[in-house]
Amino acid sequence: MDSVEGNIKLLLQGKEVEESQVLCDFTLHDQNEATAAKGVAVATPAEFNPELRENVCFIVAAVLVNEEGEVLMMQEAKSSCAGKWYLPAGRMEAGETIQDAVKREVLEETGMEMEGTTLIMVEAASGSWFRFVLTGNVVGGTLKTPASADKESLQAKWVGDLGELSLRCNDIYPLVQRARQFWGRGHNGEETGHEPWHPPLLPVDKSHNKLLLRLVIAVRKRVNNRVCVLTSDKTATHLPITEINPCRSLHSTLRKYMTEIFGSDLPPHRPQGIMSAELQLSDPSGSHDGLLLTLLVPIRKALEDVPLIDKYSWVELPKNLGEELLSRMGKNMIVPLNVIRYWESYA
C-alpha cells in the first residue's frame, strides 16, 4: 500500500512513479481475446511495436505568450500550405525527448530559444497519433524575418489577434486560449487572485516499447467519505495499465479496459485529464518508440456500489492525499486530454 500512496504523491507532482518494471494488465492480445469471446471479428493485431514514422506519430507544439498577450506565430514555407500561419510545431525525431523536440521546432521555425514550463494539453487520435502542447519562456534568439526565410518557415512574429492572419488550421484557437489563460494568472504562473491552476507539468523523459495507458481510478467510500484508488493485483500491486489500441481512439481503449475491470454495467465515470506523460524516442537503430500516459478517471458512485471483477482491489488513501487527488477535478486543475477525430498530417 505504501508504494501506491507514494506513487500517487509522485504523480501529483508530475514525477515518474517508482516501479521496477511496467506491468501491463490488458495487452492487445488480451483485448482481442475479449473481443473474440463476444463473437466479434478481431481487426487489431495481437502485437504492435511502435516505430517512429512507420506506424506512430508524435507531434509537439509550442504556445508562447509575451507580456502583451501576443502569441508567437510562424509563416509556413511548405508548398502544401505556403504563406499560412501556425504555431511552431512539428514531428518529433529519433532520439528526442518532448522538450528537445519543442525547443528545436521553435528555434527552426521562429528563431527564438525557449524553455518549456508546462504541458497545457495532450491530444490523441486513432491511438497512434499524439500531440504534446507546451507553453514556456523565451530565453534568447532572434525573431526570424523574411530575409531569413528557409524550408522551415518564411518568417515569425508576435500576434495579438489571430483573426488578422490566414491560418493553416483553426485547431490552434483552443490551444492559444488555454495558454493565455495560464499566463494571465501572472508571470511564470504566479497567482494573482484568479482561479487556481494545476502545477507545472513537464513530460517525463523515459522510453517505452509499447503504447500504454495507466489509470488512476478514484472513488469515495460512503462509510467514511475517504478516497480510494484502484489497483491491479495480477502480479505485484500497482496502478492498472492497458495497452493502447493503435487502431481505435483512446476513449475506445479506456471503455474496453473499464469493462474488463467492472463488467458490462460500467459505473458512471469521466476521464479528467493527464497526470503524467512519459516519452523518449529511441535512436534510429532502437525499438523504444512507445509512450505511457497516466489518466485520472473519477467514478461518480460510492465504492460500495461499484462491483469489481477478480484481480483488482481498492486502496484507501490518507485523508489529505485523497483530498489533494480530488482537487485535481476542479476547473483547470489538470492537463486536459483531447481525443480528436481529425488531425493534421505534418511533413
ChimeraX attribute file (.defattr): number of C-alpha atoms within 10 A of each C-alpha:
attribute: neighborCount
match mode: 1-to-1
recipient: residues
	/A:1	12
	/A:2	9
	/A:3	14
	/A:4	20
	/A:5	17
	/A:6	14
	/A:7	19
	/A:8	23
	/A:9	17
	/A:10	16
	/A:11	19
	/A:12	19
	/A:13	16
	/A:14	19
	/A:15	19
	/A:16	16
	/A:17	16
	/A:18	12
	/A:19	11
	/A:20	6
	/A:21	6
	/A:22	14
	/A:23	18
	/A:24	18
	/A:25	19
	/A:26	21
	/A:27	20
	/A:28	19
	/A:29	15
	/A:30	15
	/A:31	22
	/A:32	18
	/A:33	15
	/A:34	15
	/A:35	16
	/A:36	12
	/A:37	10
	/A:38	8
	/A:39	9
	/A:40	11
	/A:41	10
	/A:42	13
	/A:43	9
	/A:44	16
	/A:45	12
	/A:46	14
	/A:47	10
	/A:48	18
	/A:49	15
	/A:50	21
	/A:51	20
	/A:52	21
	/A:53	13
	/A:54	7
	/A:55	13
	/A:56	18
	/A:57	21
	/A:58	24
	/A:59	23
	/A:60	24
	/A:61	26
	/A:62	28
	/A:63	26
	/A:64	25
	/A:65	24
	/A:66	17
	/A:67	10
	/A:68	9
	/A:69	17
	/A:70	17
	/A:71	22
	/A:72	24
	/A:73	26
	/A:74	27
	/A:75	28
	/A:76	26
	/A:77	19
	/A:78	15
	/A:79	8
	/A:80	10
	/A:81	14
	/A:82	13
	/A:83	19
	/A:84	18
	/A:85	23
	/A:86	23
	/A:87	26
	/A:88	27
	/A:89	25
	/A:90	21
	/A:91	20
	/A:92	24
	/A:93	19
	/A:94	19
	/A:95	17
	/A:96	17
	/A:97	20
	/A:98	28
	/A:99	21
	/A:100	16
	/A:101	22
	/A:102	29
	/A:103	20
	/A:104	22
	/A:105	24
	/A:106	27
	/A:107	20
	/A:108	18
	/A:109	27
	/A:110	29
	/A:111	21
	/A:112	20
	/A:113	19
	/A:114	22
	/A:115	16
	/A:116	23
	/A:117	17
	/A:118	19
	/A:119	25
	/A:120	27
	/A:121	22
	/A:122	21
	/A:123	16
	/A:124	22
	/A:125	21
	/A:126	21
	/A:127	22
	/A:128	20
	/A:129	19
	/A:130	22
	/A:131	22
	/A:132	22
	/A:133	22
	/A:134	26
	/A:135	28
	/A:136	20
	/A:137	16
	/A:138	16
	/A:139	9
	/A:140	12
	/A:141	12
	/A:142	11
	/A:143	18
	/A:144	22
	/A:145	14
	/A:146	11
	/A:147	8
	/A:148	13
	/A:149	17
	/A:150	15
	/A:151	11
	/A:152	17
	/A:153	25
	/A:154	23
	/A:155	23
	/A:156	27
	/A:157	16
	/A:158	17
	/A:159	18
	/A:160	14
	/A:161	10
	/A:162	17
	/A:163	9
	/A:164	8
	/A:165	14
	/A:166	13
	/A:167	19
	/A:168	18
	/A:169	13
	/A:170	10
	/A:171	13
	/A:172	16
	/A:173	11
	/A:174	11
	/A:175	19
	/A:176	22
	/A:177	11
	/A:178	17
	/A:179	23
	/A:180	19
	/A:181	17
	/A:182	23
	/A:183	20
	/A:184	18
	/A:185	17
	/A:186	14
	/A:187	13
	/A:188	13
	/A:189	18
	/A:190	14
	/A:191	14
	/A:192	11
	/A:193	8
	/A:194	11
	/A:195	13
	/A:196	16
	/A:197	19
	/A:198	20
	/A:199	16
	/A:200	17
	/A:201	23
	/A:202	21
	/A:203	23
	/A:204	18
	/A:205	16
	/A:206	16
	/A:207	19
	/A:208	19
	/A:209	19
	/A:210	21
	/A:211	23
	/A:212	23
	/A:213	23
	/A:214	26
	/A:215	25
	/A:216	24
	/A:217	21
	/A:218	24
	/A:219	26
	/A:220	21
	/A:221	17
	/A:222	13
	/A:223	9
	/A:224	7
	/A:225	13
	/A:226	18
	/A:227	25
	/A:228	22
	/A:229	24
	/A:230	22
	/A:231	22
	/A:232	20
	/A:233	15
	/A:234	14
	/A:235	9
	/A:236	10
	/A:237	17
	/A:238	22
	/A:239	25
	/A:240	23
	/A:241	23
	/A:242	24
	/A:243	24
	/A:244	30
	/A:245	25
	/A:246	22
	/A:247	15
	/A:248	14
	/A:249	19
	/A:250	22
	/A:251	17
	/A:252	15
	/A:253	21
	/A:254	21
	/A:255	13
	/A:256	19
	/A:257	22
	/A:258	19
	/A:259	15
	/A:260	18
	/A:261	21
	/A:262	16
	/A:263	14
	/A:264	11
	/A:265	10
	/A:266	15
	/A:267	18
	/A:268	10
	/A:269	15
	/A:270	12
	/A:271	18
	/A:272	18
	/A:273	22
	/A:274	26
	/A:275	27
	/A:276	27
	/A:277	25
	/A:278	21
	/A:279	24
	/A:280	23
	/A:281	26
	/A:282	21
	/A:283	14
	/A:284	13
	/A:285	8
	/A:286	12
	/A:287	17
	/A:288	24
	/A:289	27
	/A:290	24
	/A:291	23
	/A:292	24
	/A:293	22
	/A:294	20
	/A:295	23
	/A:296	23
	/A:297	20
	/A:298	21
	/A:299	18
	/A:300	14
	/A:301	15
	/A:302	15
	/A:303	22
	/A:304	11
	/A:305	10
	/A:306	15
	/A:307	14
	/A:308	16
	/A:309	11
	/A:310	12
	/A:311	13
	/A:312	18
	/A:313	16
	/A:314	17
	/A:315	16
	/A:316	19
	/A:317	20
	/A:318	12
	/A:319	13
	/A:320	11
	/A:321	18
	/A:322	22
	/A:323	13
	/A:324	14
	/A:325	22
	/A:326	17
	/A:327	13
	/A:328	19
	/A:329	16
	/A:330	13
	/A:331	11
	/A:332	18
	/A:333	17
	/A:334	26
	/A:335	23
	/A:336	18
	/A:337	20
	/A:338	16
	/A:339	16
	/A:340	15
	/A:341	9
	/A:342	10
	/A:343	14
	/A:344	10
	/A:345	10
	/A:346	10
	/A:347	7
